[in-house]
Amino acid sequence: MATYESARTKAFTHATTTTVTGVPLDVSDTHPLRQIGQVPIQSCVCVTDPCPCDDCPILWVNESAVSSRTATGRHNTAGDEIYDFAVDADASVVVESFRRVRASDTAALHSSAAPSSPPPFVVRPRPNAGRSAGKGRPCQGGESPVFRADPGCNDIEITESGATYCFAESSEHYCIYALC
């Protein structure tokens, strides 16, 4: 039987953390980020199994910001287990990503000016993701008509090369991946 304490702890954890889905990576203790307490996670946005995580950015999260790690039962194409990490919602995360540029454009990379275009791949929780419109009903308000995820499931926004996609998941693991 569930207790008040366990229900309250679960609710508090859900309210103060965000879920990062990915594969924990091994790294040498001599790596500079590892030396300051950071751990690398190969982020994953899974739509099919096995999950092709290879093109997703690597996230470096402070080890103390990870409150739990739960196996999802899914695997990436290399056969590694994928986990859901409960990460402190206010934690700073270093995103390590790479982008291809023309050799002729490398001179612009050395300028101190801010890049003129958005990063090629950004994954973040959807704005107002905690406000669920209910199972099987579209979002309310001025948002896109993409369905909201069930409570406790993935509800994220993916921006890739300027296009923004919504990824919503149900508790039965039905997924909606659409242009927002």
C-alpha positions in Angstrom: 0.0 0.0 0.0 1.3 3.5 -0.9 2.1 5.8 2.0 1.8 9.5 2.3 5.6 9.9 2.6 6.3 7.9 -0.6 3.6 9.8 -2.6 4.9 13.2 -1.3 8.5 12.3 -2.2 7.4 11.2 -5.7 5.4 14.4 -6.2 8.3 16.6 -4.9 10.8 14.8 -7.2 8.5 15.2 -10.2 8.1 18.9 -9.5 11.8 19.7 -9.0 13.4 17.6 -11.7 13.3 17.1 -15.4 13.9 13.8 -17.2 16.9 13.5 -19.5 16.8 10.3 -21.6 20.1 8.9 -22.7 23.0 6.5 -22.4 25.6 7.1 -19.6 29.1 7.3 -21.2 32.4 6.1 -19.8 35.0 8.8 -19.6 38.5 9.0 -18.2 38.9 10.5 -14.7 41.5 12.9 -16.2 38.9 14.6 -18.5 38.6 18.2 -17.4 34.8 18.1 -17.0 35.0 14.8 -15.2 37.5 16.3 -12.7 34.9 19.0 -11.7 32.2 16.4 -11.1 30.4 16.3 -14.4 29.2 13.1 -16.0 28.5 12.6 -19.8 25.2 11.4 -21.1 24.6 10.6 -24.8 21.1 12.1 -25.1 18.4 10.2 -27.0 15.1 11.1 -28.5 13.6 7.7 -29.3 10.8 7.2 -31.8 11.8 3.7 -32.9 13.6 0.8 -31.4 16.5 0.4 -31.4 17.0 4.1 -30.7 19.4 5.8 -33.1 21.1 8.1 -30.5 24.4 8.6 -32.4 23.5 12.0 -33.8 22.1 13.5 -30.6 24.3 15.8 -28.5 26.3 14.8 -25.5 25.2 16.4 -22.3 27.5 17.0 -19.3 25.6 17.2 -16.1 26.9 17.7 -12.5 26.8 14.3 -10.8 25.1 15.9 -7.8 22.3 17.2 -10.0 21.3 13.6 -11.0 18.8 12.3 -8.3 18.0 9.0 -9.9 18.7 6.8 -12.9 16.0 4.4 -14.2 16.5 1.8 -17.0 13.9 2.2 -19.7 14.2 -1.3 -21.1 15.1 0.2 -24.5 18.5 0.0 -26.2 20.3 2.2 -28.8 21.6 0.8 -32.1 24.9 -0.2 -30.4 23.0 -2.3 -27.9 23.6 0.0 -24.9 20.8 0.4 -22.3 18.9 3.7 -22.3 18.1 5.4 -19.0 15.8 8.1 -17.8 17.9 10.5 -15.5 16.0 12.7 -13.0 18.0 15.9 -13.2 17.5 19.0 -11.0 15.5 21.3 -13.2 17.7 24.3 -12.3 21.0 22.5 -13.0 23.3 23.9 -15.6 24.1 21.5 -18.5 26.9 21.7 -20.9 25.8 20.6 -24.4 28.6 19.2 -26.6 27.5 19.2 -30.2 29.2 19.4 -33.6 28.1 20.9 -36.8 29.5 20.7 -40.3 30.6 23.9 -42.0 32.3 24.6 -45.3 36.0 25.1 -45.2 35.5 28.5 -46.7 33.3 29.5 -43.7 35.9 28.6 -41.0 37.3 32.1 -40.9 33.9 33.3 -39.5 34.2 30.7 -36.7 37.1 32.7 -35.2 35.2 36.0 -34.9 34.0 37.1 -31.5 30.5 37.9 -32.8 27.6 35.7 -31.8 26.6 33.1 -34.4 23.9 34.4 -36.8 21.9 31.2 -36.9 20.5 29.0 -34.1 22.3 25.9 -33.1 21.5 23.0 -35.4 19.9 20.7 -32.8 18.3 21.7 -29.5 16.2 19.5 -27.2 14.2 21.1 -24.4 11.0 20.6 -22.5 8.0 22.1 -24.3 6.9 25.5 -22.8 4.1 24.9 -20.3 4.6 21.1 -20.6 3.3 20.6 -17.1 -0.1 21.9 -18.3 -1.6 18.8 -19.8 -4.7 19.1 -21.9 -5.6 15.5 -21.1 -5.2 12.2 -22.8 -6.0 12.4 -26.5 -6.9 16.1 -26.6 -5.0 18.8 -28.4 -3.1 21.6 -26.5 -5.2 24.5 -25.3 -4.5 28.2 -25.8 -2.4 29.7 -28.6 -0.1 26.7 -28.8 0.1 24.2 -31.7 -2.6 21.6 -32.1 0.0 18.8 -31.2 -1.2 16.5 -28.4 0.2 16.9 -24.9 2.0 14.1 -23.3 0.4 12.1 -20.4 1.6 13.3 -17.0 5.1 11.9 -16.3 5.9 11.2 -19.9 8.2 12.9 -22.4 6.8 16.3 -23.7 9.7 18.0 -25.5 10.5 20.3 -28.3 13.3 19.6 -30.8 14.7 22.4 -32.9 16.8 21.2 -35.8 18.2 23.7 -38.3 15.5 26.2 -37.6 12.5 23.8 -37.7 10.8 23.0 -34.4 9.2 19.6 -33.8 7.1 18.5 -30.9 7.5 15.0 -29.4 4.7 13.9 -27.0 4.5 10.4 -25.5 1.7 8.6 -23.7 2.0 6.3 -20.7 1.4 3.4 -23.2 4.4 4.7 -25.2 2.4 5.9 -28.2 4.4 8.8 -29.6 3.4 11.9 -31.6 6.3 13.6 -33.5 5.1 16.5 -35.5 6.0 20.0 -36.7 5.0 22.5 -34.0 
